Amino acid sequence: MPIPLVKGQKADLTKTNPSIKNIIVGMGWKTSDSSIEVDFSAFLLSASSKVTKDEDLIFYGNPHGPNNSISVIESNKQAYSGLSDHAQLSINLQNVPPVYERISFALTIYEGEKRKQNFSLIDDSYLRIIDPSNGAELIRFSIGEAFSVETAIVVGELYRYKGEWKVNAIGSGYSGGLEALCGSFGIKVKSEVKTTLPPKPPEQPTIIAASKPSPASPINLKKIELKKRGDAINLQKGSGSIGEILINLNWNQKKTKSFFGSQGIDLDLGCLYEMKDGSKGVIQALGNVFGSLDSFPYIALDGDDRTGSVVSGENLRINGKFISAIDRIVVFAFIYQGITNWSQADGVVTIKQSEGPEIEVRLNEHDNNKRMCAIAMIKNVNNQTFSIERLVDYHSDHQKLDHAYGWNLRWVAGRK
């Protein structure tokens, strides 16, 4: 039987379970209103009860903590003791760096003030600690229904005490949502309005890729940057269809002078796709294979910016209504014309969805000896959403990239 906690009560974790090294923190809730979006987050805190840097906020946009100490469990959550949690975090207690003395866990309602939603509409919220080695639930804190106008709750925390880890049941409510919580823990938040995709343009795209914030910029909860190869995240799934996904490629439009005159870069966006029925193909301006959004393969390239003069670059669109037909996609860019200089191009890919934050992949790792770059792998997740994985992997031509990811298409020389 788990140890039940009430608000303000503390319990030993590692002292009474000396062999435990890894734990699962599970959180759950109930609501009869499907429009309410409840998010979870964790804050890694120093002795001053403040973060040491913005990356100490662990949430869907920053799912991994330092030293592999904490990770958001996304698509492979497990049920324990007959209960499935809405959110789960995996924590390796031994890997938590000594600078962190507390890990606080929070629930927030997205746009709670704007939508006039608060935790009075949420029932049966809880936090529990699980031993994943045997599936045993060790500690549980049932929060109850003691909230009215609050849009954020610090549910509980793990904290160090004389070399051991303990659990504290907090249950404190805040107004102001995640932004207010971030402020209380020392994180400055850049507020942005959540936007929807614009209508499809007849020829030229209209989305402008966002610029990279400087290191001193406040954290942007509406943008996620995949910084390292293998970094991955699922697109946010709302109550309805995943909707249309827009993939924008933008790059440096400046021309450079050389012995042969002023030269720019013709950087093209494209993708390899594989459907659930096993059919495969490519979408790109080379060969005029622009695809189709409303019929097979439900992926379309808006156009071809040959000069770099179109401010918004090039766009691929994926029709999320047909997610069950799509298995995987590799998004790539290649230098069709101009000097093979990726560092000069300074490319950035932005993935936008109608519900959820932008995802950004910057082409800031360069191999100027190769003309092609595999940017991201998009995979179907249970016919519900797509996962996005950063690749930024360079290849000399289409065929080499094809073989690297197992498409095995037949390639011939083409022109635009």
C-alpha positions as CSV (number, residue, x, y, z in Angstrom):
1,M,0.0,0.0,0.0
2,P,1.3,3.5,-0.8
3,I,1.9,6.0,1.9
4,P,-1.0,8.6,1.6
5,L,0.0,12.2,2.2
6,V,-2.1,15.2,3.1
7,K,-1.3,18.8,2.3
8,G,1.8,19.9,4.2
9,Q,2.9,16.4,5.1
10,K,6.3,15.0,4.3
11,A,7.5,11.4,3.8
12,D,10.9,9.7,3.5
13,L,11.6,8.2,0.1
14,T,15.2,6.8,-0.1
15,K,15.6,6.3,3.6
16,T,12.7,3.8,3.7
17,N,13.6,2.5,0.3
18,P,17.4,2.3,0.4
19,S,17.8,0.3,-2.8
20,I,15.8,2.7,-5.0
21,K,17.7,4.5,-7.7
22,N,15.1,5.4,-10.2
23,I,11.5,6.6,-9.7
24,I,8.5,7.6,-11.8
25,V,6.6,10.7,-10.8
26,G,3.0,10.3,-12.1
27,M,0.3,13.0,-12.2
28,G,-3.3,12.8,-13.1
29,W,-6.6,14.6,-13.1
30,K,-10.2,14.5,-14.3
31,T,-12.4,17.1,-16.1
32,S,-15.7,16.9,-17.9
33,D,-14.8,19.9,-20.1
34,S,-12.7,18.7,-23.0
35,S,-11.6,22.3,-23.9
36,I,-9.5,22.5,-20.7
37,E,-5.8,21.9,-21.4
38,V,-3.9,20.8,-18.3
39,D,-0.1,20.9,-18.6
40,F,2.6,19.6,-16.2
41,S,6.1,20.9,-15.5
42,A,9.0,20.4,-13.1
43,F,11.4,22.9,-11.8
44,L,15.0,22.0,-10.8
45,L,15.8,24.3,-7.9
46,S,18.9,25.3,-6.0
47,A,19.2,26.0,-2.3
48,S,17.7,29.4,-2.9
49,S,14.6,27.8,-4.3
50,K,15.3,29.3,-7.7
51,V,16.4,27.8,-11.0
52,T,20.1,28.2,-12.0
53,K,19.2,28.7,-15.7
54,D,16.1,28.7,-17.9
55,E,16.7,25.1,-18.9
56,D,15.9,24.0,-15.3
57,L,12.2,24.2,-16.3
58,I,11.3,20.7,-17.6
59,F,8.2,20.4,-19.7
60,Y,7.1,19.2,-23.2
61,G,9.3,21.9,-24.8
62,N,12.4,21.0,-22.8
63,P,11.9,17.3,-21.9
64,H,15.4,16.4,-20.6
65,G,17.3,17.6,-17.5
66,P,21.0,17.7,-16.9
67,N,23.1,14.6,-16.6
68,N,20.2,12.4,-17.8
69,S,18.7,13.0,-14.3
70,I,15.1,13.7,-15.4
71,S,13.0,13.1,-18.5
72,V,9.5,13.6,-19.7
73,I,7.9,10.3,-20.7
74,E,5.9,11.0,-23.8
75,S,4.6,8.2,-26.0
76,N,5.5,5.2,-23.9
77,K,3.8,5.9,-20.6
78,Q,3.0,2.7,-18.6
79,A,0.1,2.0,-16.3
80,Y,1.1,1.2,-12.7
81,S,-1.1,-0.4,-10.0
82,G,-3.9,-0.4,-12.5
83,L,-3.8,3.3,-13.1
84,S,-2.7,5.3,-16.2
85,D,-1.3,8.8,-15.5
86,H,-1.8,11.8,-17.7
87,A,1.8,12.8,-17.2
88,Q,4.9,10.9,-16.1
89,L,8.5,11.9,-15.4
90,S,11.4,9.5,-15.0
91,I,14.0,10.6,-12.5
92,N,17.4,9.0,-11.8
93,L,18.0,10.2,-8.2
94,Q,21.7,9.5,-8.3
95,N,22.2,11.6,-11.4
96,V,20.6,14.8,-10.1
97,P,23.5,17.3,-9.9
98,P,24.4,18.4,-6.3
99,V,23.5,22.0,-7.1
100,Y,19.8,21.1,-7.2
101,E,18.2,20.5,-3.8
102,R,14.6,20.5,-4.8
103,I,12.5,19.4,-7.7
104,S,9.0,21.0,-7.7
105,F,6.1,19.5,-9.7
106,A,3.3,21.7,-11.1
107,L,0.1,21.6,-13.0
108,T,-1.2,24.5,-15.0
109,I,-4.2,25.3,-17.2
110,Y,-3.2,26.6,-20.6
111,E,-4.6,30.2,-21.1
112,G,-6.7,29.7,-18.0
113,E,-7.3,33.5,-17.4
114,K,-8.1,34.1,-21.1
115,R,-10.5,31.2,-21.3
116,K,-11.9,31.8,-17.9
117,Q,-10.9,28.3,-16.8
118,N,-9.4,27.3,-13.4
119,F,-8.8,24.4,-11.1
120,S,-12.3,24.5,-9.7
121,L,-13.2,22.6,-13.0
122,I,-10.6,19.9,-12.3
123,D,-11.3,16.9,-10.1
124,D,-9.2,14.1,-8.5
125,S,-5.8,15.6,-9.1
126,Y,-2.9,13.7,-7.7
127,L,0.8,13.1,-7.6
128,R,2.3,9.7,-6.9
129,I,5.8,8.2,-6.7
130,I,6.4,4.8,-8.3
131,D,9.2,2.3,-8.2
132,P,9.5,1.3,-11.9
133,S,11.5,-1.9,-11.0
134,N,8.5,-3.6,-9.6
135,G,5.6,-1.2,-10.5
136,A,4.9,-0.5,-6.8
137,E,3.2,2.8,-5.9
138,L,5.2,4.2,-2.9
139,I,3.7,7.5,-2.1
140,R,0.5,9.3,-3.1
141,F,-0.8,12.8,-2.6
142,S,-4.4,13.4,-3.6
143,I,-4.8,17.1,-3.9
144,G,-8.6,17.3,-3.5
145,E,-10.9,20.1,-4.8
146,A,-9.8,23.0,-2.6
147,F,-9.3,25.5,-5.5
148,S,-11.4,28.2,-7.1
149,V,-9.7,30.9,-9.2
150,E,-6.2,29.3,-9.4
151,T,-4.8,28.4,-12.8
152,A,-1.6,26.8,-11.5
153,I,-0.8,24.4,-8.7
154,V,2.6,23.5,-7.2
155,V,1.5,19.9,-6.4
156,G,4.6,18.7,-4.5
157,E,8.3,18.3,-4.5
158,L,11.3,16.1,-3.9
159,Y,14.0,17.5,-1.7
160,R,17.3,16.5,-0.2
161,Y,17.6,16.1,3.6
162,K,20.8,14.9,5.2
163,G,21.8,13.0,2.1
164,E,18.4,11.4,1.5
165,W,15.4,12.3,-0.7
166,K,12.1,13.1,0.8
167,V,8.6,14.0,-0.6
168,N,6.7,17.1,0.4
169,A,3.0,17.4,-0.3
170,I,2.4,21.2,-1.1
171,G,-0.8,21.8,-3.0
172,S,-0.4,25.5,-3.3
173,G,-2.4,27.4,-5.9
174,Y,-1.5,30.4,-8.1
175,S,-3.2,32.7,-10.5
176,G,-1.3,33.5,-13.7
177,G,-0.6,30.0,-15.0
178,L,2.8,28.7,-15.9
179,E,4.1,32.2,-16.5
180,A,3.4,33.2,-12.9
181,L,5.1,30.0,-11.7
182,C,8.1,30.6,-13.8
183,G,8.4,34.1,-12.3
184,S,8.3,32.8,-8.8
185,F,11.1,30.3,-9.5
186,G,13.3,32.9,-11.3
187,I,12.5,32.4,-15.0
188,K,11.6,35.3,-17.2
189,V,9.0,34.3,-19.7
190,K,8.4,35.9,-23.1
191,S,4.7,36.1,-23.6
192,E,3.3,35.3,-27.1
193,V,-0.2,34.8,-28.5
194,K,-0.9,31.3,-29.7
195,T,-1.6,31.5,-33.4
196,T,-3.2,29.3,-36.0
197,L,-1.9,28.6,-39.5
198,P,-2.8,31.1,-42.2
199,P,-4.8,29.9,-45.2
200,K,-2.8,28.2,-47.9
201,P,-1.4,30.8,-50.4
202,P,-2.0,30.3,-54.1
203,E,1.7,30.5,-54.9
204,Q,4.1,32.2,-52.5
205,P,4.1,31.2,-48.8
206,T,3.3,33.8,-46.1
207,I,4.8,32.4,-42.9
208,I,8.0,34.0,-41.8
209,A,10.4,31.8,-39.7
210,A,11.1,33.3,-36.3
211,S,14.6,34.5,-35.5
212,K,16.8,32.8,-32.9
213,P,16.6,34.5,-29.5
214,S,19.9,35.6,-28.0
215,P,21.2,33.7,-24.9
216,A,19.9,36.6,-22.7
217,S,16.4,36.5,-24.1
218,P,13.5,35.3,-21.9
219,I,12.4,31.7,-22.3
220,N,9.7,31.4,-25.0
221,L,7.1,28.8,-24.0
222,K,5.6,28.9,-27.5
223,K,8.8,27.8,-29.3
224,I,10.9,24.7,-28.9
225,E,14.4,24.4,-30.4
226,L,15.7,20.9,-31.0
227,K,19.4,21.6,-30.4
228,K,21.2,18.3,-30.6
229,R,21.0,15.3,-33.0
230,G,18.5,12.9,-31.7
231,D,16.5,15.5,-29.7
232,A,12.8,14.6,-30.3
233,I,9.4,15.7,-29.3
234,N,5.8,14.9,-30.2
235,L,3.5,17.5,-31.8
236,Q,0.9,18.6,-29.4
237,K,-2.4,16.7,-29.8
238,G,-5.6,18.6,-29.0
239,S,-9.1,17.2,-28.7
240,G,-9.7,17.0,-32.5
241,S,-7.6,16.3,-35.6
242,I,-3.9,17.2,-35.4
243,G,-4.6,19.6,-38.3
244,E,-2.2,21.0,-40.9
245,I,1.5,21.0,-40.2
246,L,3.7,23.6,-42.0
247,I,7.4,23.1,-42.4
248,N,9.2,26.4,-43.4
249,L,12.8,26.6,-44.6
250,N,14.5,30.0,-44.5
251,W,18.0,31.0,-45.2
252,N,20.4,33.9,-45.6
253,Q,19.5,35.8,-48.7
254,K,22.7,37.8,-49.0
255,K,24.9,37.2,-52.0
256,T,28.7,36.9,-51.8
257,K,31.3,38.2,-54.2
258,S,33.8,35.9,-55.8
259,F,36.1,35.7,-58.9
260,F,33.0,34.7,-60.9
261,G,30.9,37.6,-59.7
262,S,28.1,37.9,-57.2
263,Q,26.6,34.5,-56.2
264,G,23.7,33.5,-54.0
265,I,22.5,30.1,-52.9
266,D,19.5,28.2,-54.3
267,L,18.5,26.2,-51.2
268,D,15.7,23.8,-51.8
269,L,13.3,22.1,-49.3
270,G,12.0,18.6,-49.9
271,C,11.2,15.3,-48.2
272,L,11.2,11.5,-48.6
273,Y,7.9,9.9,-47.5
274,E,6.8,6.4,-46.7
275,M,3.1,5.5,-46.3
276,K,1.6,2.9,-44.1
277,D,0.9,0.7,-47.2
278,G,4.6,0.6,-48.0
279,S,4.6,3.1,-50.9
280,K,7.5,5.6,-51.0
281,G,8.4,8.7,-52.9
282,V,10.0,12.1,-52.9
283,I,8.6,15.7,-52.9
284,Q,10.8,18.5,-54.2
285,A,11.1,21.2,-56.8
286,L,13.7,19.2,-58.7
287,G,11.7,17.3,-61.3
288,N,8.6,19.3,-60.4
289,V,7.3,16.8,-57.9
290,F,5.3,19.1,-55.7
291,G,2.9,16.5,-54.2
292,S,-0.7,17.2,-53.1
293,L,-2.2,18.2,-49.8
294,D,-5.8,16.9,-50.3
295,S,-4.9,13.6,-52.2
296,F,-2.1,11.1,-52.0
297,P,0.5,11.6,-50.5
298,Y,-1.2,14.4,-48.5
299,I,2.1,16.3,-48.5
300,A,2.7,19.4,-50.7
301,L,5.5,21.8,-51.5
302,D,4.1,25.3,-52.0
303,G,6.7,26.5,-54.5
304,D,10.3,27.0,-55.4
305,D,12.2,30.0,-54.3
306,R,15.2,29.9,-56.7
307,T,16.7,33.3,-55.7
308,G,16.2,33.5,-52.0
309,S,14.3,36.7,-52.6
310,V,11.0,35.4,-51.1
311,V,11.2,36.6,-47.5
312,S,9.4,33.5,-46.1
313,G,11.5,30.9,-47.9
314,E,10.0,27.6,-48.9
315,N,7.2,25.6,-47.3
316,L,6.1,21.9,-47.0
317,R,2.6,21.2,-45.7
318,I,1.3,18.0,-44.2
319,N,-2.4,17.3,-44.0
320,G,-2.9,15.9,-40.5
321,K,-6.4,14.6,-41.4
322,F,-4.6,11.7,-43.1
323,I,-2.1,10.9,-40.4
324,S,-3.2,7.3,-40.4
325,A,-1.9,6.9,-44.0
326,I,1.6,8.3,-43.3
327,D,4.3,6.3,-41.7
328,R,7.4,8.4,-41.7
329,I,9.0,11.5,-43.5
330,V,12.6,12.7,-43.8
331,V,12.7,16.5,-44.4
332,F,15.8,17.6,-46.2
333,A,17.4,20.6,-47.9
334,F,19.9,20.7,-50.7
335,I,21.9,23.3,-52.4
336,Y,20.8,23.1,-56.0
337,Q,22.8,26.1,-57.2
338,G,25.5,28.3,-55.8
339,I,28.5,27.8,-53.6
340,T,28.2,24.8,-51.3
341,N,28.5,26.8,-48.1
342,W,26.0,25.8,-45.4
343,S,27.6,28.2,-42.9
344,Q,26.9,31.1,-45.3
345,A,23.3,29.9,-45.8
346,D,22.5,29.9,-42.1
347,G,19.4,27.9,-42.7
348,V,16.6,27.4,-40.2
349,V,13.6,25.1,-40.3
350,T,10.5,26.0,-38.4
351,I,7.6,23.5,-37.9
352,K,4.3,25.0,-37.1
353,Q,1.0,23.4,-36.0
354,S,-2.4,25.0,-35.4
355,E,-2.3,23.9,-31.7
356,G,1.0,23.9,-29.9
357,P,4.4,25.6,-30.0
358,E,6.6,26.1,-33.0
359,I,9.5,23.7,-33.3
360,E,12.8,25.0,-34.6
361,V,15.8,23.2,-36.1
362,R,18.8,25.4,-37.0
363,L,21.3,24.1,-39.5
364,N,24.2,25.3,-37.3
365,E,26.3,22.2,-37.9
366,H,28.0,22.4,-41.3
367,D,29.7,20.1,-43.8
368,N,30.6,22.3,-46.8
369,N,31.8,19.3,-48.8
370,K,28.3,17.9,-49.2
371,R,25.2,19.4,-50.9
372,M,22.4,17.7,-49.0
373,C,21.2,17.9,-45.4
374,A,18.7,15.5,-43.7
375,I,17.1,17.9,-41.3
376,A,14.4,16.0,-39.4
377,M,12.7,12.7,-39.1
378,I,8.9,12.8,-38.7
379,K,7.2,9.6,-37.5
380,N,3.6,8.5,-36.9
381,V,2.8,7.9,-33.3
382,N,-0.2,5.6,-32.8
383,N,-2.1,7.4,-35.6
384,Q,-2.6,10.3,-33.1
385,T,0.3,12.6,-33.6
386,F,3.8,12.9,-35.2
387,S,7.2,12.9,-33.4
388,I,9.8,15.3,-34.7
389,E,13.5,14.2,-34.4
390,R,16.5,16.4,-35.2
391,L,18.9,14.9,-37.7
392,V,21.1,17.7,-39.3
393,D,23.1,15.0,-41.2
394,Y,24.9,15.8,-44.4
395,H,25.2,13.7,-47.6
396,S,26.8,14.2,-51.0
397,D,23.6,13.5,-53.0
398,H,20.0,12.2,-52.9
399,Q,21.0,8.5,-53.3
400,K,23.4,8.6,-50.3
401,L,20.7,10.3,-48.1
402,D,18.2,7.7,-49.4
403,H,20.4,4.8,-48.4
404,A,21.2,6.3,-45.0
405,Y,17.5,6.1,-44.1
406,G,16.5,3.0,-45.9
407,W,14.2,4.3,-48.7
408,N,15.8,2.4,-51.6
409,L,14.3,4.5,-54.4
410,R,15.7,4.6,-57.9
411,W,17.3,7.9,-58.7
412,V,18.1,9.6,-62.0
413,A,19.5,13.0,-62.8
414,G,16.9,15.8,-62.9
415,R,16.6,19.5,-63.6
416,K,14.3,22.4,-62.6
